[in-house]
Every structure is written in structure tokens, then in C-alpha cells.
Amino acid sequence: MHTIIVFVVILAYSDQIEITVDTKSAAANFDHFWESTGLCPPDPKEDIYKFLLREDEKFNLALIGALPNQGIKQVRIHWLFDLIFYSENGYNFTYLDDLLDFLVTHNLKPRFELMGYPILVELNKERDFWHNLVENIATRYISKFGASEVSQWKFELWNEPDLTNYNLLNFTLSGIILFKANFFTKYASVEYLEYVTGCAEGLKGAFGGQNMAILGGPAGLFREENHPLCWGLLEACSNSSETFECPIQFLSFHRKGDGTAQGVLNGTLELLDSLRSKFPSLVDIPIANDESDIITTWSHSWEWRGDSRYAAMVVKVISDHYKSVTLDRKTKIELLGNDNGFLNYHPFYFTQRTLFARFQMNHTHPPHNQFIKKPVYTVMGLLSFLGDGWLQADVNPQDPLLTVLATKTVTNGSNLAILLAYGDDDYVNDTIKPVQIVVKNVPTGGRFVVYLLDNVETNPYKFWQDVGGPVFPQSSVREEMRKREGPLRLFPPTPLTSENLTLTLNLTIPSVALVHVCPKPTEPPGPVTKLSVFNVTRSEIFLTWSDSEIATKCVRTYEVEFEAQCSNSLQFIRINPDDGVFLSYHYAPPDNEECESTVGRYRVRAIDYWDQPGNYSQVVVFPY
């Protein structure tokens, strides 16, 4: 028996919880349906290109794309049609091209909302207009990126079309009566259905008449009395005929919580029950709650958004939905997205609904931005290590605050990943809870690691508060915050010496822990690709890269190496002293007044749990 006891902190103790997982038990299909984020650029509409293409937003997107194993694949951005300008020469796609080029380069795919209106185009809400516009757009990007790439994008109808702050084209509410419920009558906008049909036809036309594009909608709130467009589209789909063929492949809606993970689930289940009752013919359409946030309004400040409480709640939302929607209701989840891709503003550095804390360093010349990873970003990386087969975990005694997701990899390899999340709402408890994990039938000769997120070891927000919450944190403060970004690896990859693994984790509330077990590989990792270097300020850069060709999740670290031009060393040396499995590194060496200390050549490679190195990336010279 292989037994490890991990002591995280020494405080007070409470009764032990025991978790048992058998890797040979039957596995249910486990899709990674949460790998998405979203944002809304600020007004005015004719200037949103300035926001989406400026330096700090590009840093934001590059870091989102730098999660291991594509922890976030999709970015859902409002008003993309407003990146298109019109002149006598036709449509100008320059800004949309630039944004999509950047996303694809950084391992991201747009969750493409067919929303907004090209700038300087005379208003036209006819079906043919939407058909031609969408076909023009889709054809352009099929030519640019290939049909294989664009067919993997998800397209979605106009966001929350019943709300006046989104329905800027004023799709009319006049039209035919579509259905009568037992207590209210719904109307569908003829213009809205014309828009829907035109978009669907345009996508189909771009793919040569084939249904290769995935379109969903109506991305609505579905309030009972005053949201006729959303209800009307589903009624039209429910009564599909020769005059209206339902175009959506997934049914999208928005249900946020009340400050708890349970609140998100309650809202989802309430709406699903209502939809099943009203539209029984649509029950087999996959569902997407692509704004499944813990609480409404991204800009409101909540303390728990700055630390591991937010991370633990995200895991609980995912687990609760899988068990209640997928397993119990047999409903396929196309997406469970978090709308947290925003940029915070002063003075709310950690506490808005964002993945990072952004510090706008306006006292430097020129001004620049510093990004600190929040635990909610880091947990998206830990989630990416989960497999595609869900395993039953026996928990004794049950604790409503403890979430357990046990998985194995079925389709490619035999990795095992067990993710524990302790906490819900804003509750904090420093009392240690011993959690014993027993894993049966692990691969003998394999190795395992344990990663931890909590409010003790991985809490950059608390450190920032402890030093006075500076608006312009000095380099030493930024360095200490980055040391606390996590995840904390509790020990190096450790050999498995028997078929059963027993370990005890001493957790506090909130916390998230990942146990990752790998069999010995037959070959080393693949090469690192797409290495990019971004200038932050003088003698400070950050690097991102891709793991798309690594072909294993059993990476101990990435080694970032630098050949400095200033020293004329002509030798690469490792510059990231601590192991890390995320696909980015912020490098800030001491400045050399005579020679900028980040100028030179960079390369990166992966090292697996057995210390086998993969091939280096291509060398990148900075500045380009």
C-alpha cells in the first residue's frame, strides 16, 4: 500500500472524510462542457475595435489561451458585427480579421455571436440582408482558416434579444400569434424570425449547402411575461414546418446564481423543467447555459471573487450540473460557460468578475499593464486535467461543502484525475479537515502529483491587501503575488509502488485539490509550439506557448530558456526557477541601464513526470 500524508497547515482538526475510487469501475461519458469565457466591450459601438485590439485586452486573451490542455477553448464576445465597417468599396473586415487572427494564434476559438450591425450600413432587417452578411463573413474565414477550423466554432444568435439594451435594432413584437399558454399569450417577431432564418441560411451557404456550422440560440433569459422573442423562437421550433425549419443545434439560455453554486443549479433546473413542460418535442436538443455565473453584474465587487472561494464554487457548479442535468435528467450539456473574461477597473483589482487582476501602471513612461492570475483562472487549468470518463466516488461521511469529481481518460491513455473542491458561497473556515483518498487499481509503475489551491498558500489577493493594497505595486510586490498564483504542487512526481494509493490531504475552506495519476509513457512529450513574446515594459516580458502537440497531460514542468544578448553568453539558461504547468511565464530580471535585460533569444520545452524532455520550441528572438 502506497500511503502519503500531506500536511498543508497546522491549525485545528475535525473528523476525517474518506473518499474511495476504483479505476476499474464503469465510467460514464464526461464531456468538458465548461471550457468557455465571455465579455462585452464597452460603448460606443463604433469604437469597440479600439478596446478589443488594444494591448491590455490582447494580454487578457493571450493568457486565457495559455491554460494547459486548452482549459478555456471558446471566447464569447458581444457585438462582433460592429467590428465591420462599410464604405463605397464594400465591407471592411480589418478589425474583425485582426481579432480572429489573434484568437486562433493563441489557441482560442470564437463563440461567434451573430450580433450587432456593420458600421455605416443603412438599416436593413430583411432576411436576405442577414443571409448575405453571415454568408460573406463565414465564407471569408473558411477561406482564411479552413473549413475544418471554422466548423469547430460555435455560432450563436443575438444575445438576450428581448432586452432593450441589447435589442438595439428594435426587432418588432408585432406579427403572428404563435401560441397560447394557459395564462399568457406569446408573439414572435416576424423580423426576429427573419433574422434567425437568414443567419442559418448564410452559414449553410458558406459551407456549400451542408450543415457543418453549429448554430444555437436564442441566448435568452426566458422570463415568463415579457420575453416573447425567446419563447417565440422555441414555439416556432416546436412547430417546425415547411415555412420555418428550426435552425438551432443547441438551446442557449442564461441562468445565474444568488451568490452560491446551488443557486445556479436551481435556476437551470427550474428553466429546464419549464421548457420540457411547454416544448416536449425539444427535449433532445443539447442545452447551453453560457452565462452560468455565481451572481449577476460582472462589475459589482465581491470579496470572494478575489480568492479560492470563487474557484471552489466554479467546480461545484460544474459537478452539480453534470450529476443533475447529464446523469439524472439525461440531458446533454453543450456548454456551461462563465462570463468572466472582463478587465477590472480601479479600485476593484481582484473583486470583480474577472480571471485576472489588472494593474494599470500609469506612472511609467509609457504606461503599461500588469496582470496577476486569480485562483478562478488557475482552477480552469486544474479542471483541464480531468479525463473523459466519470467515475463514481464513495464519500463517507457526506459533506455538502465537499465536491468530488473523479475521472479517468478513456479515449487516449489511462490517466486518473480526482478533483476536490471544498466550499460554497463566501464561507471561510481555517479548521483543517482531513480527507483520505483511496484509489484502487492504479497503474503500477506510474507516478502521481497533487496540486493545491487555497486561501493560505495561493492567495495573491491577501498578500496585496497585507502590504496595503497599492494601486501601483512595486516589482517586489508583483513578484511575491506571482509566487502565490498557484497551483502549489505539494511534492514532485512520486512513484506508485502498489495497485492501491492512499493519501490524506488536510484541507481548509475554501480549497481545491487535484490528484493526478499517470502510467509510464512509451515516449517523451511532443514539442512546444506557437511561442510568443509580449513586451510588458522595459526589461519585462511575458511568454505564451501552445501544448497542442505535447500529446500528454503528464507534464512536470515547462523549462523556459533564454540566451541574453546583453551578456553575449551565446548560451541558453533556464530562467523559470520553479516548476509550472501553465503555458505562460512572466519574466522580469533586474534592469540593466546600458542594455535592456530581456533582449535575446527564447525557447521552451516540456519535461514529463519521468524527467523525459520533449523537443524545444522554435527559437523566438525578442524584440522581433
C-alpha positions in Angstrom: 0.0 0.0 0.0 1.4 3.4 -1.0 0.4 5.9 1.7 1.2 9.6 1.8 0.0 12.1 4.4 0.1 15.8 3.3 0.1 18.5 6.0 -0.8 21.8 4.4 -1.1 23.9 7.6 -1.2 23.2 11.3 -4.3 24.6 12.9 -7.3 22.8 14.4 -8.7 19.4 13.2 -12.1 18.0 12.6 -13.4 14.5 11.7 -11.9 12.8 8.7 -13.7 12.2 5.4 -12.9 9.1 3.4 -13.2 9.0 -0.4 -12.8 5.7 -2.3 -12.4 5.5 -6.1 -12.0 2.3 -8.1 -10.4 2.9 -11.5 -11.8 -0.3 -12.9 -15.4 0.6 -12.3 -17.6 1.6 -15.2 -17.1 5.1 -16.5 -19.8 7.4 -17.7 -19.1 9.8 -20.6 -17.7 13.1 -19.3 -17.5 16.0 -21.8 -15.6 19.1 -20.8 -18.6 21.3 -21.3 -17.3 24.3 -19.2 -14.3 25.5 -21.3 -15.6 29.0 -22.2 -15.5 32.6 -21.1 -17.0 35.8 -22.3 -17.0 39.5 -22.2 -18.8 42.6 -23.5 -16.8 45.5 -24.9 -17.8 49.0 -23.7 -19.7 51.5 -25.8 -19.7 53.3 -28.1 -20.3 50.6 -30.7 -18.3 52.3 -33.4 -15.2 52.2 -31.1 -15.3 48.7 -29.7 -12.4 47.8 -32.0 -10.2 50.1 -30.0 -11.0 48.1 -26.9 -10.8 44.6 -28.3 -7.5 45.3 -30.1 -5.7 47.3 -27.5 -2.7 46.0 -25.6 -4.2 45.1 -22.3 -7.2 43.2 -23.9 -4.7 41.3 -26.0 -2.7 40.3 -22.9 -6.0 39.2 -21.3 -6.9 37.0 -24.3 -3.3 35.6 -24.6 -3.4 34.5 -21.0 -6.8 32.9 -21.4 -5.3 30.9 -24.3 -2.4 29.9 -22.1 -4.2 27.4 -19.9 -2.9 23.9 -20.1 -4.9 21.4 -22.2 -7.0 24.2 -23.7 -8.6 24.8 -20.3 -10.7 27.5 -22.0 -11.4 26.9 -25.7 -14.1 29.5 -26.5 -14.4 33.2 -26.0 -17.9 34.7 -26.4 -17.7 38.4 -27.3 -20.7 40.6 -27.8 -21.2 42.9 -30.9 -18.7 41.3 -33.3 -20.6 42.7 -36.3 -19.7 46.2 -35.1 -16.1 45.4 -35.9 -17.1 45.5 -39.6 -17.1 48.9 -41.3 -18.8 49.7 -44.6 -17.8 52.1 -47.4 -18.5 52.5 -51.1 -15.9 49.7 -51.7 -18.0 47.3 -49.6 -17.3 45.7 -46.2 -14.0 46.3 -44.4 -13.2 43.4 -42.2 -9.8 44.6 -41.0 -10.7 44.8 -37.3 -12.6 41.5 -37.2 -9.7 39.9 -39.1 -7.2 41.2 -36.5 -9.3 39.9 -33.6 -9.9 36.4 -35.0 -6.3 36.1 -36.1 -5.2 36.8 -32.6 -7.7 34.3 -31.1 -6.7 31.5 -33.4 -3.0 32.2 -32.9 -3.5 31.8 -29.2 -5.4 28.5 -29.2 -8.8 30.1 -28.8 -12.0 29.8 -30.9 -14.7 32.4 -31.1 -18.1 31.5 -29.8 -19.3 33.7 -32.6 -22.4 35.7 -31.6 -24.3 36.9 -34.8 -24.9 40.2 -33.1 -24.5 43.9 -33.9 -24.6 45.8 -37.1 -21.9 46.8 -39.5 -20.9 50.4 -39.0 -22.2 52.9 -41.6 -24.6 50.4 -43.2 -28.1 51.6 -43.9 -30.5 49.8 -41.6 -31.9 46.7 -43.2 -33.6 43.9 -41.2 -34.7 41.7 -44.1 -33.9 38.1 -44.2 -31.7 38.5 -47.4 -29.6 41.0 -45.6 -28.7 38.7 -42.7 -28.3 35.8 -45.2 -25.8 37.7 -47.3 -23.9 39.2 -44.3 -23.4 35.9 -42.5 -22.5 34.0 -45.6 -20.0 36.7 -46.5 -18.4 36.5 -43.1 -18.3 32.7 -42.8 -17.0 32.3 -46.4 -14.2 34.8 -45.6 -13.0 32.9 -42.6 -13.4 29.5 -44.2 -11.0 30.8 -46.9 -8.7 32.3 -44.3 -8.6 29.5 -41.6 -10.1 26.5 -43.5 -13.4 24.7 -43.2 -12.1 22.3 -40.6 -11.3 25.2 -38.2 -14.4 27.2 -38.8 -16.7 24.2 -38.5 -15.3 23.8 -34.9 -16.5 27.3 -34.0 -19.9 27.6 -32.3 -22.2 30.3 -33.7 -25.0 31.8 -31.6 -27.9 34.1 -32.2 -28.3 37.6 -30.8 -27.6 37.8 -27.1 -30.7 38.3 -24.9 -32.8 39.7 -27.7 -35.8 40.6 -25.5 -33.8 43.2 -23.5 -33.9 46.7 -24.8 -30.2 47.4 -24.1 -29.3 44.5 -26.5 -32.2 44.7 -29.0 -30.9 47.9 -30.5 -32.4 47.2 -33.9 -35.8 47.0 -32.3 -36.9 43.7 -33.7 -40.6 44.3 -33.7 -43.0 42.5 -31.4 -45.8 42.6 -34.0 -46.6 39.5 -36.0 -48.5 36.3 -35.9 -49.7 34.8 -32.7 -47.6 31.7 -32.3 -49.0 30.0 -29.2 -51.2 30.4 -26.2 -50.2 29.1 -22.8 -52.7 28.6 -20.1 -52.2 32.0 -18.7 -50.4 34.2 -21.3 -50.1 34.7 -25.0 -46.8 34.9 -26.8 -46.0 36.7 -30.0 -43.0 36.1 -32.2 -41.4 38.9 -34.1 -41.6 38.3 -37.8 -38.4 40.4 -38.1 -36.7 38.3 -35.5 -37.6 35.0 -37.2 -36.4 36.5 -40.5 -33.1 37.4 -38.8 -32.8 33.8 -37.4 -33.6 32.2 -40.7 -31.3 34.5 -42.7 -28.3 33.7 -40.3 -28.9 30.0 -40.6 -29.1 30.1 -44.4 -26.0 32.2 -44.6 -24.0 29.7 -42.5 -25.3 26.8 -44.6 -24.5 28.6 -47.8 -20.9 29.3 -46.8 -20.4 25.6 -46.3 -21.7 24.7 -49.7 -25.2 23.9 -48.5 -24.0 21.4 -45.9 -25.0 21.7 -42.2 -21.4 21.8 -41.0 -21.8 25.0 -38.9 -23.1 24.7 -35.4 -25.7 27.4 -34.6 -27.5 27.8 -31.3 -29.8 30.2 -29.6 -31.7 32.2 -28.5 -29.3 33.1 -25.7 -32.2 34.4 -23.7 -33.3 35.0 -20.1 -36.8 33.4 -20.7 -38.7 35.4 -18.2 -42.4 34.4 -18.4 -44.3 37.5 -19.2 -42.1 39.8 -21.2 -39.7 37.9 -23.3 -41.6 36.9 -26.5 -38.7 36.6 -28.8 -37.0 33.7 -26.9 -40.3 31.9 -26.2 -41.5 32.6 -29.8 -38.4 31.0 -31.4 -38.8 27.8 -29.3 -42.5 27.7 -30.2 -41.6 28.1 -33.9 -39.0 25.3 -33.5 -41.6 23.1 -31.7 -44.0 23.6 -34.6 -41.4 23.3 -37.4 -43.0 23.2 -40.9 -42.2 23.9 -44.5 -42.4 27.6 -43.7 -40.0 27.5 -40.7 -37.4 24.9 -40.2 -35.8 25.0 -36.7 -32.2 26.1 -37.3 -30.7 25.7 -33.8 -28.5 22.7 -32.8 -28.3 23.8 -29.1 -30.7 25.7 -26.9 -28.9 28.5 -25.1 -30.1 30.5 -22.1 -28.7 32.4 -19.1 -29.3 31.4 -15.5 -27.0 33.0 -12.9 -26.9 32.2 -9.2 -27.7 34.1 -6.0 -24.1 34.1 -4.7 -24.0 30.3 -4.4 -23.3 27.4 -6.7 -26.6 25.9 -5.7 -28.4 29.0 -6.9 -27.0 28.5 -10.4 -28.2 24.9 -10.5 -31.6 25.8 -9.1 -32.1 28.3 -11.9 -31.0 25.9 -14.6 -33.3 23.1 -13.4 -36.3 25.4 -13.0 -36.0 26.6 -16.6 -35.4 23.1 -17.9 -38.5 21.8 -16.2 -40.5 24.7 -17.7 -39.1 24.0 -21.2 -39.8 20.3 -21.0 -43.4 21.1 -20.0 -44.0 23.6 -22.7 -42.0 22.1 -25.6 -41.7 18.3 -25.1 -40.6 17.9 -28.7 -37.4 19.9 -28.0 -36.1 17.8 -25.0 -33.4 16.1 -27.1 -31.7 19.4 -28.1 -28.5 20.0 -26.1 -28.6 22.9 -23.7 -26.1 25.7 -23.1 -26.2 28.0 -20.0 -23.4 30.2 -21.4 -23.7 32.8 -18.6 -23.8 30.4 -15.6 -22.2 32.9 -13.2 -22.4 32.7 -9.4 -24.1 36.1 -9.3 -25.2 38.8 -11.7 -23.4 42.0 -12.7 -19.7 41.5 -13.5 -18.6 44.9 -12.2 -20.0 44.5 -8.7 -17.3 44.0 -6.1 -17.4 40.8 -4.0 -14.6 39.7 -1.8 -15.0 36.0 -2.6 -14.2 36.8 -6.3 -10.6 37.5 -5.3 -9.7 34.2 -3.7 -10.2 30.5 -3.8 -13.9 30.7 -2.8 -14.7 31.7 -6.4 -12.6 28.8 -7.7 -14.3 26.2 -5.4 -17.8 27.5 -6.4 -17.0 27.1 -10.1 -16.0 23.5 -9.6 -19.2 22.9 -7.6 -21.4 24.4 -10.4 -19.8 22.1 -12.9 -20.1 19.0 -10.8 -23.7 19.7 -9.7 -24.8 20.3 -13.3 -23.2 17.1 -14.6 -24.8 15.0 -11.9 -28.3 16.7 -12.0 -28.6 17.5 -15.7 -26.5 14.9 -17.5 -26.8 11.9 -15.2 -30.2 12.4 -13.6 -32.1 14.2 -16.4 -30.2 12.5 -19.3 -29.9 16.0 -21.0 -26.7 16.8 -23.0 -24.9 19.9 -21.9 -23.4 21.7 -24.8 -21.9 24.5 -22.7 -21.8 25.7 -19.1 -19.9 29.0 -19.5 -18.6 31.7 -17.2 -18.9 35.3 -18.4 -15.7 36.4 -16.6 -13.4 37.5 -19.4 -13.7 41.2 -18.4 -11.0 43.6 -17.4 -11.3 45.0 -13.9 -11.1 48.7 -13.2 -9.9 50.9 -10.3 -10.3 50.3 -7.3 -11.6 46.8 -7.7 -8.4 44.9 -8.7 -9.4 41.4 -7.5 -13.1 41.5 -6.7 -14.9 41.9 -10.0 -15.9 39.0 -12.2 -12.6 38.6 -14.0 -9.9 36.0 -14.4 -7.0 38.3 -13.6 -6.2 41.4 -11.5 -5.1 44.1 -13.9 -3.0 47.0 -12.6 -2.7 50.0 -14.9 0.7 51.3 -14.2 0.1 54.9 -15.3 3.2 56.3 -13.6 5.6 54.7 -16.0 6.7 56.1 -19.4 4.9 54.8 -21.4 2.2 53.5 -19.1 1.8 49.7 -19.1 -0.3 46.9 -17.5 0.5 44.2 -15.0 -1.7 41.0 -14.8 -1.9 38.7 -11.8 -3.7 35.4 -12.1 -6.6 34.8 -9.8 -7.5 31.4 -8.4 -10.5 31.2 -10.6 -8.2 31.3 -13.6 -5.9 28.7 -12.1 -8.8 26.3 -11.3 -9.7 26.3 -15.1 -6.2 24.8 -15.6 -6.8 22.2 -12.9 -10.1 21.2 -14.4 -8.4 20.6 -17.7 -6.6 17.6 -16.3 -9.8 15.7 -15.8 -10.5 12.8 -18.1 -13.3 11.9 -20.4 -14.8 9.2 -18.2 -16.6 9.9 -14.9 -16.1 7.5 -12.0 -18.3 7.0 -9.0 -16.6 8.3 -5.8 -17.8 6.9 -2.5 -17.7 9.7 0.1 -18.1 8.9 3.8 -19.4 10.8 5.6 -21.1 13.1 3.1 -20.3 16.9 3.5 -22.4 19.3 1.4 -19.4 21.6 1.1 -17.2 19.0 -0.4 -17.3 18.4 -4.2 -15.6 15.4 -5.7 -15.0 14.8 -9.4 -13.2 11.5 -10.1 -12.3 10.8 -13.8 -10.2 8.7 -16.0 -9.0 9.0 -19.5 -10.9 6.5 -21.7 -10.1 7.6 -25.3 -6.4 8.2 -25.1 -4.3 6.7 -22.3 -5.2 5.7 -18.8 -4.6 8.9 -16.7 -6.6 9.3 -13.5 -7.6 12.7 -12.1 -9.6 13.4 -8.9 -10.6 17.0 -8.2 -11.8 18.1 -4.8 -13.4 21.4 -4.1 -14.2 22.5 -0.6 -16.6 25.4 -0.1 -19.6 27.3 -1.3 -20.8 30.9 -1.1 -18.5 33.2 0.9 -17.8 30.8 3.8 -14.3 30.6 5.2 -13.1 28.1 7.9 -9.5 27.6 8.8 -10.2 24.4 10.7 -8.4 21.6 9.0 -10.5 18.9 7.5 -8.5 15.6 6.9 -9.6 14.0 3.7 -8.4 10.5 3.0 -8.4 9.4 -0.6 -8.2 5.7 -1.5 -7.6 4.9 -5.2 -7.9 1.3 -6.2 -6.2 -0.3 -9.2 -3.8 2.4 -10.1 -1.1 1.7 -12.7 1.9 0.1 -11.0 5.0 1.9 -12.2 3.1 5.1 -12.7 3.6 8.4 -10.9 1.3 10.9 -9.3 1.3 14.5 -8.2 -1.1 16.6 -6.0 -1.8 20.3 -6.7 -3.5 22.7 -4.2 -5.3 26.0 -4.3 -6.4 27.6 -1.0 -6.5 30.9 0.9 -3.3 30.1 2.8 -0.7 29.2 0.3 -2.1 30.5 -3.0 -3.7 33.9 -2.2 -2.2 36.8 -4.1 -5.2 39.0 -3.1 -4.5 38.6 0.6 -0.8 39.4 0.1 -1.7 42.5 -1.8 -4.1 43.5 1.0 -1.4 42.8 3.6 1.0 45.2 2.0 -1.6 48.0 1.9 -3.3 47.3 -1.4 -1.1 49.6 -3.5 -2.6 51.0 -6.7 0.8 50.7 -8.4 2.5 47.7 -6.8 6.3 47.7 -6.9 8.2 45.0 -8.7 9.0 43.2 -5.4 5.3 43.1 -4.6 4.3 41.9 -8.0 7.0 39.1 -7.7 5.5 38.0 -4.4 2.0 38.0 -5.8 3.1 35.9 -8.7 4.7 33.4 -6.4 1.3 32.9 -4.8 -0.7 32.5 -8.0 -0.6 28.7 -7.7 -1.3 26.0 -8.1 1.0 24.7 -5.4 2.5 21.3 -6.1 2.8 19.5 -2.8 5.6 17.2 -3.8 7.5 16.1 -7.0 6.0 13.3 -9.2 6.0 10.3 -6.9 6.3 6.6 -8.0 3.4 4.2 -7.4 4.6 1.0 -5.8 1.4 -1.0 -5.5 -2.0 -1.2 -7.1 -3.7 0.9 -4.4 -2.9 4.5 -3.5 -3.9 6.0 -0.2 -3.2 9.6 0.7 -4.5 12.1 3.2 -5.0 15.8 2.4 -5.5 18.3 5.2 -7.8 20.9 3.6 -9.3 24.2 4.8 -12.3 26.0 3.4 -12.0 27.2 0.7 -9.7 24.9 -1.2 -9.3 23.0 -4.4 -7.0 19.9 -4.8 -6.1 17.8 -7.8 -4.7 14.3 -7.6 -3.3 13.3 -11.0 -2.0 9.8 -11.7 -0.2 8.8 -14.9 1.1 5.5 -16.3 4.6 5.4 -17.6 4.6 6.8 -21.1 6.1 5.0 -24.1 7.7 8.2 -25.5 8.7 11.7 -24.3 6.4 14.7 -24.7 5.9 16.3 -28.1 7.3 19.7 -29.0 6.2 23.1 -27.7 4.7 25.3 -30.4 3.5 28.8 -31.1 6.0 30.5 -28.7 5.2 34.2 -28.4 6.9 37.0 -26.5 5.0 40.1 -25.4 6.7 43.3 -24.2 5.3 44.5 -20.9 7.7 47.4 -20.1 11.4 47.9 -20.2 13.2 44.7 -19.1 10.0 42.9 -18.6 8.2 40.5 -20.9 5.8 37.6 -20.8 5.8 34.5 -22.9 3.0 32.2 -24.0 3.1 28.9 -25.9 0.9 26.0 -27.0 0.8 22.4 -25.8 -1.3 21.2 -28.8 1.5 18.8 -29.9 2.6 17.7 -26.4 0.2 14.7 -26.5 0.3 14.1 -22.7 -1.1 15.7 -19.6 1.7 14.2 -17.5 4.0 17.3 -17.7 6.0 18.1 -14.6 7.1 21.5 -15.9 8.0 23.6 -18.8 11.6 24.9 -19.0 11.8 28.4 -20.3 15.3 29.2 -21.5 16.9 32.5 -22.5 20.1 33.5 -24.3 20.8 37.0 -23.3 22.2 39.5 -25.8 23.4 41.8 -23.1 25.9 39.3 -21.7 27.0 37.9 -25.0 26.9 34.5 -23.4 25.7 32.6 -26.5 24.3 30.0 -24.1 20.7 29.2 -23.2 20.0 29.1 -19.4 16.7 28.3 -17.7 15.0 31.4 -16.3 11.9 30.0 -14.6 13.3 28.5 -11.4 10.0 26.9 -10.2 8.2 24.2 -12.0 5.0 25.1 -13.7 2.5 23.5 -16.0 0.7 26.6 -17.3 1.6 27.8 -20.8 3.0 31.3 -19.8 5.8 32.9 -17.9 6.3 36.4 -16.8 10.0 37.3 -16.9 11.2 40.5 -15.0 15.0 40.3 -14.5 16.9 43.3 -12.9 17.1 46.1 -15.3 20.4 47.0 -17.0 20.5 50.7 -17.8 23.0 50.2 -20.6 21.3 47.2 -22.2 17.7 46.0 -21.8 18.0 42.7 -20.0 15.2 40.9 -21.8 16.6 41.3 -25.3 17.8 38.0 -26.7 16.5 34.6 -27.8 13.9 32.3 -26.1 12.9 28.7 -26.3 10.7 26.4 -24.2 10.3 22.6 -23.8 8.2 20.2 -21.7 9.5 17.8 -19.1 7.3 14.9 -18.1 6.8 13.1 -14.7 9.8 10.8 -15.6 12.0 13.8 -16.4 11.9 13.0 -20.1 12.3 16.2 -22.1 10.4 17.0 -25.2 11.7 18.9 -28.2 12.3 22.6 -27.9 10.0 25.1 -29.5 11.3 27.2 -32.3 13.6 29.9 -31.0 12.0 33.3 -30.8 14.1 36.5 -30.9 13.0 39.5 -28.8 12.4 42.1 -29.9 11.1 40.7 -33.2 
